């Protein structure tokens, strides 16, 4: 199963500020993001889930939380960590699972991602949540599609050459 990060990221890696996007709404990006994750499970942290609960993405939501939780949403599944979340996604017969954040969830999953689909928002913004830094040695930029206020980049993890 493929694990894919999906995030909107500023030049300084800011992804959020007090539960909001610091740059405001990007309707065209939101539409594309919704289409991308619609048929697959998404993995997200509890706070991100709670922020999105009225408009949940994906066909199932795997919610990471350090404490036992029961969600009053039929399509939500609890998970205690990365391995548990992956096992839940695999139990749903998913070919891919999209990781939507927040910052701590992206950090935990970074070593496990196969791809990253990043909306790059030009500029530096104030914020309290950041996407983790990654090494260009481990990732290759496969495509970039420009739009008026952003671009969408697709990154793929480079194959491990077995050395080291």
LINNOR-V484782 format. One record per pair of residues at least 24 apart in sequence whose C-alpha atoms are under 6 Angstrom apart, sorted by the first residue. I is the first residue (numbers start at 1). J is the second residue. Records with the same first field share a line. If there is no record, write none. Layout:
I: J + J
This chain:
1: 95 + 96
2: 96 + 114
3: 96 + 97 + 113 + 114
4: 98 + 99 + 113 + 114 + 115 + 116
5: 98 + 99 + 116 + 117
6: 100 + 117 + 118
7: 118
8: 118 + 119 + 120
9: 119 + 120 + 121
10: 120 + 121 + 122 + 124
11: 122 + 123 + 124
12: 124
13: 130 + 131
14: 127 + 129 + 130
15: 129 + 130
16: 127 + 129
17: 127 + 128
41: 97
42: 97 + 98 + 99
43: 99
44: 99 + 100 + 101
45: 102
103: 129 + 130 + 131
107: 132
114: 157
115: 155 + 156
116: 154 + 155
117: 153 + 154
118: 152 + 153
119: 151 + 152
120: 150 + 151
121: 150
